[in-house]
Amino acid sequence: MQTTATSGGGLKRLAAEQVQHYRRDGALWPIRVMSAQDARVLRSKLEAFEQAHPDAAKTILRHKPHLILTWLADLVRHPAILDVVEDVLGPDLLCWSANFFIKEAHDPAYVSWHQDSTYWGLSEPEVMTAWVAFSVSDVPSGCMRFIPGSHLLDQVPHTDTFADRNLLTRGQEIAVEVDENKAQYMPLQPGEMSLHHVRLFHNSRPNETSDRRIGLAIRYIPTRIKQISGYADGATLVRGVDRFKNFEAEPRPAFDMAPEALALQQASVERSKTILYRGADKVRH
């Protein structure tokens, strides 16, 4: 579905029909949230950081990099993104997590069919991922694809594979049959984003092109959501008021790579591992 963010019906950026489309299919795309030039600037900042910190980049970019890098702290609070998310989830919003999904040129890495909700431990499925494209994300480069309406199903069983080329935490795969004949692709241009529901069946194939495929997945939740795994968890208030205080507050970094921000992120990584790998036979480092 080709779409651009518009206002109407008391909504900030989306039309009522777009919200209905998301609720029916579990996904909405493409929504332009910045210019292609602004996306190129972000990509340049990312790649400059990777070049300056080649070892740290491999870990920092995998878990809540907005706690470390000011320009990503700005991105998860970007008004054009939050206006769209608010139209679906309401005015009081937390950024629960964010991480890069990067496929290098001619990269065999892939993402198996899965539901995001499988190991997240959140109290209800009113959870949305905003996937922001820093580069072209099309069919040859391994853009996301999904099964429309699959988010209306309950949580389904998954199998952990820990496959080397699988970009997911546990290499988890849906353990029930997925009818790939129903799959739709979600191609994006730089500066566009897609939305998808936490229970949506989705995957992506390897990148067969000569350029990197780069996207930041930002996970937003209403402030009423709880972590019910039994372990502590943190999140960042990005809009509105948090009346519930269900998560430890994770603030904006004072500057890039600030020592206190690095310590906070490391603590967050350890909390996240405890939640995501609970019950697993192994942990991916």
Secondary structure as GFF3:
##gff-version 3
##sequence-region A 1 285
A	DSSP	alpha_helix	16	25	.	.	.	ID=ss1
A	DSSP	beta_strand	27	32	.	.	.	ID=ss2
A	DSSP	alpha_helix	36	52	.	.	.	ID=ss3
A	DSSP	alpha_helix	54	60	.	.	.	ID=ss4
A	DSSP	three_ten_helix	65	67	.	.	.	ID=ss5
A	DSSP	alpha_helix	70	76	.	.	.	ID=ss6
A	DSSP	alpha_helix	79	89	.	.	.	ID=ss7
A	DSSP	beta_strand	93	103	.	.	.	ID=ss8
A	DSSP	beta_strand	111	114	.	.	.	ID=ss9
A	DSSP	three_ten_helix	116	118	.	.	.	ID=ss10
A	DSSP	beta_strand	128	133	.	.	.	ID=ss11
A	DSSP	beta_strand	144	146	.	.	.	ID=ss12
A	DSSP	three_ten_helix	150	152	.	.	.	ID=ss13
A	DSSP	beta_strand	158	159	.	.	.	ID=ss14
A	DSSP	beta_strand	173	174	.	.	.	ID=ss15
A	DSSP	three_ten_helix	180	182	.	.	.	ID=ss16
A	DSSP	beta_strand	184	185	.	.	.	ID=ss17
A	DSSP	beta_strand	192	197	.	.	.	ID=ss18
A	DSSP	beta_strand	202	204	.	.	.	ID=ss19
A	DSSP	beta_strand	213	222	.	.	.	ID=ss20
A	DSSP	beta_strand	234	239	.	.	.	ID=ss21
A	DSSP	beta_strand	248	249	.	.	.	ID=ss22
A	DSSP	alpha_helix	259	276	.	.	.	ID=ss23
###
